[in-house]
Amino acid sequence: MSITPRQAELVQSSFRIVQPMAATTADLFYKKLFEIDSSAAVLFKGDIKQQGQRFVQVLAVAVGGLSNLSTLVPIVKQLGVRHVGYGIRAEHYDSVREALLWTLALVLQDAYTDDVRGAWATAYAMLAGVMKEAAWGEP
């Protein structure tokens, strides 16, 4: 799966709206994730606010890298392998996708068009596929 330049631009431009609300976005994301998948909550040890900051930072790198996949993919592969060590299982990726798209809809409001949703869903599917393949050998 790949992402078109237009989809990358939609993700990047909508993320610029999200960034000033990074802390709120992270809080909403984790609350929704733990509501969807309570088994994910035990994977997060320590300060969830700090984890939220790291989440938004990693998201910023991924979003920014959509314009240069040859640089981004090796980073995402390493992230996928590291996540196995944190106890992440393949099914967690579905919960994260659902929580992320729900959070974006809430934060972006009217800017969360069908095209923006589709672009985020495509970007997530592509990046999650890379991570899962690096972690377990299959997307």
Residue pairs with C-beta under 8 A, 6 or more apart in sequence:
1 122
1 125
1 126
1 129
2 69
2 126
3 11
3 66
3 69
3 119
3 122
3 123
3 126
5 67
6 119
7 118
7 119
7 122
7 123
8 66
8 67
8 119
8 123
10 115
10 116
10 119
10 120
11 63
11 66
11 116
11 119
11 120
11 123
12 63
12 64
12 66
12 67
14 104
14 108
14 111
14 112
14 116
14 119
14 120
15 59
15 60
15 63
17 107
17 108
17 111
18 25
18 104
18 107
18 108
19 56
19 60
21 107
22 52
22 53
22 56
23 49
23 52
23 53
23 56
24 107
25 56
25 103
25 107
26 49
26 51
26 52
26 53
26 55
26 56
27 49
27 52
28 103
28 106
28 107
29 52
29 55
29 99
29 100
29 103
30 44
30 48
30 51
30 52
30 55
30 99
32 98
32 99
32 102
32 103
33 40
33 95
33 96
33 99
34 40
34 41
36 95
36 98
36 99
37 91
37 92
37 95
39 92
40 92
40 95
40 96
42 87
43 86
43 87
43 88
43 92
44 51
58 79
61 72
61 75
62 72
62 76
62 123
62 127
63 123
65 71
65 72
65 75
66 72
66 123
73 130
76 127
76 130
76 131
76 134
77 130
77 131
77 133
77 134
78 134
79 131
80 130
80 131
80 132
80 133
80 134
80 135
81 134
81 135
83 131
83 135
84 135
84 136
88 135
90 132
90 135
90 136
93 128
93 131
93 132
96 124
96 128
97 121
97 124
97 125
97 128
100 120
100 124
101 117
101 120
101 121
101 124
104 112
104 116
104 117
104 120
105 112
105 117
108 116
128 139
129 139
130 139
132 138
132 139
133 139
